Amino acid sequence: MIISFSFTVFAGLLAFAFTVVGLDPFIKYLKTNYIGQYIREDGPQEHHSKKGTPTMGGVIILIAIILSTVFVLLLEKSFNMTVVIVIASLIILGLLGFADDYSKVIKKHNKGITGWTKLLIQFLVALVVTGYVYYFLDRSSVSIYGLTEVNLGLLIIPFGIIVILGSSNGINLTDGLDGLASLTSAVSFLTLAIFLYNTNNIELAIVSIAISGSCLGFLVYNHHPAKIFMGDAGSLMLGGAFGILGVLGGLELWLIPIGIIFVVECLSVIIQVISFKSTGKRVFKMTPLHHHFELCGDNETTVVKKFVLVQVIACILSVIAGYKWLF
């Protein structure tokens, strides 16, 4: 276990290094070829200055995650089918996000691939992952925060699909302020790695900490004022990874407190849509929720600090709550 722990930490450091080293030439390439972000017209006025900032940084995040994970697992001689499923899923979701980003850049507006198309591909990925859990890992139960387990039988598949779709879109919605998605993701994936490692899902823990390390590496260039955005190539992939690792590790319900900001951001959009369509009134000034706080008077950096603080506190409390179960 000591060697495995060392390899797990090494994966995070390696991913951090790969990301930092890879982003500098990538940013220069994007600037040279005028590949930049297009900002939603109805968003806060302060964001219009971000127009043209290089995007699609998620490509480097994905490459760093894959390189560090594969390298460490091959060293540890612990490369298995579960890891193959995870990496394949991340590549598919990363390509989906890249295609969406590329479409926005070419068309020069903030609309890319249709929502239904993205949802269909996310659904298919989630179906494969949950089907693998049920038929190959032979698991159909859900842990209720380590207190007891509920056997869902075949319903584990639709349950897992909902978890993966929710988490994928949760991080995607969170990605709207400099450093917000990258820093909250780094905190959540690090916490998830602790849970995975201590429930004997070592390979998944290595993937999770590699993602955390890569997000921290991305933050070097993504903190305010951001030199690059991750785009859907990053946010869709990271969100999918969060749900996939949770489902494969049997930690579905733990994803709620560990990723509380992603949950709240997603819920704010759902509440806003339901309220507006049913009553014609908006609950929030703008969604996702971070824009509401901006329009209430907080500057971008303040909102990020508040949201990250909430995420950190929630993750610490999650580890404390699960301490007896984990350790």
DRENPATOR-473191 format. One record per residue (C-alpha): residue number from 1; residue in one letter; x, y negated, z. Coordinates in pm, 1 decimal. Each point is the difference from the previous one (the first is absolute). Layout:
DRENPATOR-473191
DOTI|pos|code|c1|c2|c3
DOTI|NUM|A|X|Y|Z
...
This chain:
DRENPATOR-473191
DOTI|pos|code|c1|c2|c3
DOTI|1|M|0.0|0.0|0.0
DOTI|2|I|293.6|-236.6|66.7
DOTI|3|I|129.1|45.8|-356.2
DOTI|4|S|-351.5|-46.7|-138.7
DOTI|5|F|-40.6|-321.2|199.4
DOTI|6|S|330.8|-131.3|-135.1
DOTI|7|F|-108.6|77.4|-355.7
DOTI|8|T|-335.4|-167.2|62.2
DOTI|9|V|163.8|-324.8|113.2
DOTI|10|F|250.7|22.8|-286.2
DOTI|11|A|-285.5|15.2|-251.4
DOTI|12|G|-131.6|-333.9|127.1
DOTI|13|L|341.8|-167.6|-11.5
DOTI|14|L|67.1|136.6|-347.1
DOTI|15|A|-335.8|-122.7|-131.6
DOTI|16|F|66.5|-342.9|150.5
DOTI|17|A|338.1|-19.8|-175.9
DOTI|18|F|-134.1|122.9|-335.2
DOTI|19|T|-278.6|-258.7|10.6
DOTI|20|V|219.3|-294.9|91.8
DOTI|21|V|261.7|89.5|-262.4
DOTI|22|G|-255.3|72.1|-272.1
DOTI|23|L|-216.9|-307.2|43.0
DOTI|24|D|260.1|-266.1|-79.7
DOTI|25|P|62.1|103.9|-364.7
DOTI|26|F|-369.9|86.7|-38.0
DOTI|27|I|-104.9|-351.5|102.8
DOTI|28|K|252.5|-150.6|-243.0
DOTI|29|Y|-136.9|219.7|-280.0
DOTI|30|L|-360.2|-102.3|73.9
DOTI|31|K|92.6|-368.0|7.4
DOTI|32|T|193.6|25.1|-324.8
DOTI|33|N|-299.2|159.8|-170.1
DOTI|34|Y|-256.1|-232.1|162.3
DOTI|35|I|-185.5|284.8|172.1
DOTI|36|G|-187.4|-167.2|281.7
DOTI|37|Q|-311.0|16.4|217.2
DOTI|38|Y|-329.6|-160.7|-97.0
DOTI|39|I|-195.6|-140.4|293.9
DOTI|40|R|-378.1|30.6|44.0
DOTI|41|E|-160.2|-333.4|-86.5
DOTI|42|D|-241.6|4.4|294.9
DOTI|43|G|274.8|63.1|253.8
DOTI|44|P|149.5|-253.1|244.7
DOTI|45|Q|153.9|-298.7|-180.8
DOTI|46|E|334.4|54.3|173.7
DOTI|47|H|38.8|329.3|-188.4
DOTI|48|H|-0.6|-162.7|-342.7
DOTI|49|S|366.1|-89.8|49.7
DOTI|50|K|76.3|372.5|2.0
DOTI|51|K|-101.5|31.6|-364.4
DOTI|52|G|281.1|149.1|-204.5
DOTI|53|T|175.3|165.9|295.4
DOTI|54|P|145.9|335.4|-117.1
DOTI|55|T|-226.8|294.1|74.1
DOTI|56|M|-1.0|382.7|-31.6
DOTI|57|G|259.0|32.7|277.9
DOTI|58|G|-178.5|318.1|99.3
DOTI|59|V|193.8|172.2|-278.8
DOTI|60|I|322.9|-39.5|198.6
DOTI|61|I|-174.1|103.6|322.4
DOTI|62|L|-120.6|320.9|-165.6
DOTI|63|I|340.1|82.4|-151.2
DOTI|64|A|173.0|-59.1|334.7
DOTI|65|I|-249.2|223.1|181.9
DOTI|66|I|42.1|284.3|-249.2
DOTI|67|L|381.0|-19.1|-15.0
DOTI|68|S|48.3|-10.2|377.6
DOTI|69|T|-261.5|267.3|72.5
DOTI|70|V|125.7|244.5|-263.1
DOTI|71|F|364.6|-54.7|97.4
DOTI|72|V|-59.6|55.3|372.1
DOTI|73|L|-231.0|300.0|-42.9
DOTI|74|L|244.4|167.8|-238.4
DOTI|75|L|278.7|-55.7|254.4
DOTI|76|E|-222.3|149.6|268.5
DOTI|77|K|-107.0|279.4|-239.8
DOTI|78|S|-360.2|-63.0|94.8
DOTI|79|F|-163.9|-89.0|-332.1
DOTI|80|N|-342.2|167.8|-16.2
DOTI|81|M|-327.2|-11.9|-194.0
DOTI|82|T|-158.0|-246.3|243.3
DOTI|83|V|275.8|-250.3|-75.2
DOTI|84|V|-45.8|59.6|-373.4
DOTI|85|I|-371.2|-81.2|38.3
DOTI|86|V|82.3|-322.3|186.3
DOTI|87|I|262.8|-120.7|-247.9
DOTI|88|A|-214.2|87.8|-302.1
DOTI|89|S|-293.2|-189.5|153.9
DOTI|90|L|214.4|-305.9|69.4
DOTI|91|I|131.4|-0.7|-356.6
DOTI|92|I|-352.6|19.5|-144.5
DOTI|93|L|-130.2|-278.6|224.8
DOTI|94|G|311.9|-207.7|-65.8
DOTI|95|L|-46.5|36.2|-375.9
DOTI|96|L|-367.1|-90.8|36.6
DOTI|97|G|94.5|-315.7|188.5
DOTI|98|F|275.0|-79.4|-250.4
DOTI|99|A|-244.9|33.0|-290.8
DOTI|100|D|-237.7|-234.5|182.1
DOTI|101|D|276.7|-254.7|66.2
DOTI|102|Y|128.1|22.5|-355.8
DOTI|103|S|-349.6|-54.6|-135.4
DOTI|104|K|-33.0|-316.0|208.5
DOTI|105|V|335.6|-132.6|-119.0
DOTI|106|I|-76.6|64.8|-368.4
DOTI|107|K|-352.8|-142.7|16.9
DOTI|108|K|123.6|-289.2|217.3
DOTI|109|H|-278.8|10.3|257.2
DOTI|110|N|-68.3|171.5|331.7
DOTI|111|K|-212.9|282.9|-142.4
DOTI|112|G|157.6|330.4|-98.8
DOTI|113|I|-132.0|353.8|-24.7
DOTI|114|T|-369.1|30.0|87.8
DOTI|115|G|-87.7|88.8|356.7
DOTI|116|W|-182.3|315.8|-105.4
DOTI|117|T|304.1|127.4|-191.1
DOTI|118|K|226.4|-53.8|299.2
DOTI|119|L|-253.0|160.1|232.5
DOTI|120|L|-30.8|306.4|-225.5
DOTI|121|I|375.4|61.5|-7.2
DOTI|122|Q|26.5|-56.0|375.7
DOTI|123|F|-287.3|244.5|48.7
DOTI|124|L|168.9|268.3|-210.3
DOTI|125|V|326.0|-36.7|194.1
DOTI|126|A|-189.5|18.6|329.4
DOTI|127|L|-189.9|307.5|-122.4
DOTI|128|V|322.3|185.1|-79.5
DOTI|129|V|153.4|-88.6|337.4
DOTI|130|T|-305.6|97.4|204.9
DOTI|131|G|-53.0|314.5|-206.5
DOTI|132|Y|360.9|94.1|74.3
DOTI|133|V|-59.8|-54.1|372.5
DOTI|134|Y|-308.0|224.9|1.6
DOTI|135|Y|103.0|278.0|-238.3
DOTI|136|F|378.6|19.2|42.9
DOTI|137|L|69.5|-138.2|347.7
DOTI|138|D|-315.9|173.8|122.3
DOTI|139|R|-109.6|-292.4|216.6
DOTI|140|S|-358.8|-109.9|40.6
DOTI|141|S|2.3|-163.1|343.0
DOTI|142|V|45.7|-362.1|103.9
DOTI|143|S|176.9|-100.5|319.1
DOTI|144|I|-195.2|-242.8|218.6
DOTI|145|Y|299.6|-194.6|128.8
DOTI|146|G|162.5|312.1|142.7
DOTI|147|L|-288.6|60.9|239.3
DOTI|148|T|-184.7|262.8|-201.1
DOTI|149|E|-47.1|120.6|-357.0
DOTI|150|V|-310.8|13.1|-215.7
DOTI|151|N|-18.4|259.2|-276.7
DOTI|152|L|-153.4|-162.0|-307.8
DOTI|153|G|32.7|301.5|-225.3
DOTI|154|L|-19.8|-96.5|-367.3
DOTI|155|L|-104.5|-352.6|105.0
DOTI|156|I|366.9|-65.2|76.9
DOTI|157|I|38.3|-70.3|-372.7
DOTI|158|P|-248.5|-291.3|-33.3
DOTI|159|F|111.9|-127.1|341.5
DOTI|160|G|362.3|-6.3|-111.2
DOTI|161|I|-91.0|-166.7|-328.1
DOTI|162|I|-175.7|-282.0|186.1
DOTI|163|V|304.6|-46.1|224.8
DOTI|164|I|241.5|-20.7|-294.5
DOTI|165|L|-220.0|-232.2|-206.2
DOTI|166|G|-57.7|-225.4|299.4
DOTI|167|S|366.6|-28.2|91.6
DOTI|168|S|108.2|-53.4|-360.3
DOTI|169|N|-231.4|-294.2|-46.7
DOTI|170|G|62.9|-126.9|353.8
DOTI|171|I|367.5|-76.1|-62.1
DOTI|172|N|-83.2|-128.6|-347.4
DOTI|173|L|-236.4|-256.2|155.8
DOTI|174|T|255.4|-90.8|267.5
DOTI|175|D|254.7|-97.0|-264.5
DOTI|176|G|-79.1|-368.5|-37.9
DOTI|177|L|245.7|-199.4|211.6
DOTI|178|D|380.3|-12.8|-4.4
DOTI|179|G|133.4|287.5|208.2
DOTI|180|L|-338.9|113.2|132.5
DOTI|181|A|-39.7|334.7|-176.1
DOTI|182|S|369.8|87.3|13.3
DOTI|183|L|41.6|-71.1|372.8
DOTI|184|T|-327.6|154.8|119.0
DOTI|185|S|74.4|304.8|-217.4
DOTI|186|A|351.3|31.5|144.1
DOTI|187|V|-142.4|1.5|353.2
DOTI|188|S|-278.5|246.5|-80.8
DOTI|189|F|216.3|247.3|-193.4
DOTI|190|L|263.3|-3.9|274.1
DOTI|191|T|-269.9|82.9|255.5
DOTI|192|L|-145.9|265.9|-228.3
DOTI|193|A|347.8|151.6|-31.8
DOTI|194|I|15.4|31.4|380.7
DOTI|195|F|-331.0|184.1|-0.2
DOTI|196|L|99.7|225.8|-290.3
DOTI|197|Y|339.8|83.4|147.1
DOTI|198|N|-143.0|89.7|339.9
DOTI|199|T|-273.4|218.2|-151.9
DOTI|200|N|272.0|195.7|-181.3
DOTI|201|N|-69.9|-147.8|-343.8
DOTI|202|I|368.0|-83.8|-47.6
DOTI|203|E|-3.0|-25.7|-380.1
DOTI|204|L|-297.5|-235.0|5.7
DOTI|205|A|167.8|-204.8|272.7
DOTI|206|I|301.9|-44.2|-226.5
DOTI|207|V|-224.5|-129.1|-279.7
DOTI|208|S|-177.8|-233.8|241.8
DOTI|209|I|315.1|-152.5|146.6
DOTI|210|A|144.6|-38.3|-350.0
DOTI|211|I|-309.2|-202.7|-90.2
DOTI|212|S|44.3|-210.9|313.9
DOTI|213|G|365.3|-64.0|-82.6
DOTI|214|S|-82.1|-94.2|-358.5
DOTI|215|C|-269.8|-243.3|117.3
DOTI|216|L|251.2|-167.9|231.9
DOTI|217|G|245.2|-22.1|-287.6
DOTI|218|F|-269.6|-158.8|-213.9
DOTI|219|L|-72.5|-249.2|277.8
DOTI|220|V|349.3|-145.2|-49.7
DOTI|221|Y|-129.2|-148.0|-328.0
DOTI|222|N|-371.3|-13.4|82.3
DOTI|223|H|0.4|-216.5|315.7
DOTI|224|H|-129.7|-355.5|-39.3
DOTI|225|P|65.8|-151.1|-247.0
DOTI|226|A|-11.2|328.3|-189.2
DOTI|227|K|246.6|57.1|-282.7
DOTI|228|I|-203.5|298.5|-121.8
DOTI|229|F|-337.0|167.7|58.3
DOTI|230|M|-51.0|375.6|16.9
DOTI|231|G|-310.2|-10.1|-220.3
DOTI|232|D|-239.7|291.3|-33.6
DOTI|233|A|300.5|215.9|-90.4
DOTI|234|G|89.2|-26.6|366.9
DOTI|235|S|-323.3|-56.9|189.9
DOTI|236|L|-205.5|275.1|-167.0
DOTI|237|M|285.9|245.2|40.4
DOTI|238|L|67.6|-91.9|364.1
DOTI|239|G|-368.0|18.7|88.3
DOTI|240|G|-32.8|338.9|-163.4
DOTI|241|A|314.4|119.7|177.9
DOTI|242|F|-140.5|-105.9|337.5
DOTI|243|G|-316.2|202.2|-50.3
DOTI|244|I|173.1|296.4|-162.4
DOTI|245|L|257.3|36.6|277.7
DOTI|246|G|-276.3|-30.7|258.8
DOTI|247|V|-214.3|266.7|-163.7
DOTI|248|L|288.8|242.1|-61.4
DOTI|249|G|120.9|-50.3|357.2
DOTI|250|G|-344.8|45.1|153.8
DOTI|251|L|4.0|-354.6|138.4
DOTI|252|E|-302.7|-139.9|-181.3
DOTI|253|L|-161.8|-177.7|297.1
DOTI|254|W|331.9|-131.1|129.6
DOTI|255|L|28.8|-203.2|-320.5
DOTI|256|I|-269.5|-234.4|131.8
DOTI|257|P|195.8|-148.1|293.3
DOTI|258|I|338.6|41.0|-172.7
DOTI|259|G|-128.0|-190.9|-303.4
DOTI|260|I|-246.6|-227.5|177.7
DOTI|261|I|75.9|-302.8|-221.7
DOTI|262|F|-66.8|202.6|-315.9
DOTI|263|V|-329.4|116.7|148.7
DOTI|264|V|-107.0|-351.4|99.7
DOTI|265|E|95.9|-149.2|-337.3
DOTI|266|C|-202.0|267.5|-179.1
DOTI|267|L|-299.1|-39.5|231.8
DOTI|268|S|-1.0|-377.5|-48.8
DOTI|269|V|-51.5|46.8|-374.4
DOTI|270|I|-272.2|261.2|50.5
DOTI|271|I|-184.0|-220.5|252.1
DOTI|272|Q|28.6|-302.7|-228.1
DOTI|273|V|-141.7|185.6|-301.0
DOTI|274|I|-287.2|155.8|194.5
DOTI|275|S|-89.5|-330.0|165.8
DOTI|276|F|10.1|-202.5|-321.1
DOTI|277|K|-201.5|250.8|-202.1
DOTI|278|S|-263.1|51.5|270.6
DOTI|279|T|-36.9|-353.7|138.7
DOTI|280|G|184.4|-226.1|-243.2
DOTI|281|K|222.9|-117.6|285.3
DOTI|282|R|369.3|58.5|64.9
DOTI|283|V|128.6|110.4|339.6
DOTI|284|F|354.4|-117.2|-75.2
DOTI|285|K|121.4|-304.7|-190.9
DOTI|286|M|193.9|236.1|-227.3
DOTI|287|T|109.7|361.6|-0.2
DOTI|288|P|222.0|190.6|55.2
DOTI|289|L|13.4|-124.4|358.1
DOTI|290|H|343.3|-165.3|-19.8
DOTI|291|H|-143.5|-258.5|-241.7
DOTI|292|H|-277.5|-79.7|250.1
DOTI|293|F|262.1|-92.4|260.8
DOTI|294|E|183.0|-216.0|-253.1
DOTI|295|L|-318.4|-190.2|-82.4
DOTI|296|C|-62.1|-42.6|372.4
DOTI|297|G|322.6|-201.1|23.8
DOTI|298|D|282.3|247.7|68.4
DOTI|299|N|296.4|-19.4|-233.7
DOTI|300|E|122.6|310.6|-178.9
DOTI|301|T|288.5|75.6|235.3
DOTI|302|T|-224.2|-31.5|306.8
DOTI|303|V|-255.0|244.0|-142.1
DOTI|304|V|274.0|252.6|-78.9
DOTI|305|K|143.0|-27.2|352.3
DOTI|306|K|-343.5|52.6|157.3
DOTI|307|F|-85.1|298.9|-217.6
DOTI|308|V|339.5|164.9|49.1
DOTI|309|L|-23.7|-51.2|376.4
DOTI|310|V|-339.0|174.2|4.5
DOTI|311|Q|144.4|286.1|-205.9
DOTI|312|V|300.0|39.3|229.3
DOTI|313|I|-215.9|-0.3|314.5
DOTI|314|A|-240.8|253.2|-151.8
DOTI|315|C|287.9|229.4|-99.4
DOTI|316|I|160.3|-18.6|344.7
DOTI|317|L|-333.6|76.7|165.2
DOTI|318|S|-47.8|291.7|-241.1
DOTI|319|V|330.3|156.0|103.5
DOTI|320|I|-84.2|-55.5|368.8
DOTI|321|A|-347.4|151.5|-45.8
DOTI|322|G|142.7|303.9|-176.0
DOTI|323|Y|308.2|33.7|221.1
DOTI|324|K|-102.5|320.8|180.9
DOTI|325|W|-114.9|157.3|-326.1
DOTI|326|L|311.8|-103.3|-190.2
DOTI|327|F|272.2|51.4|261.5
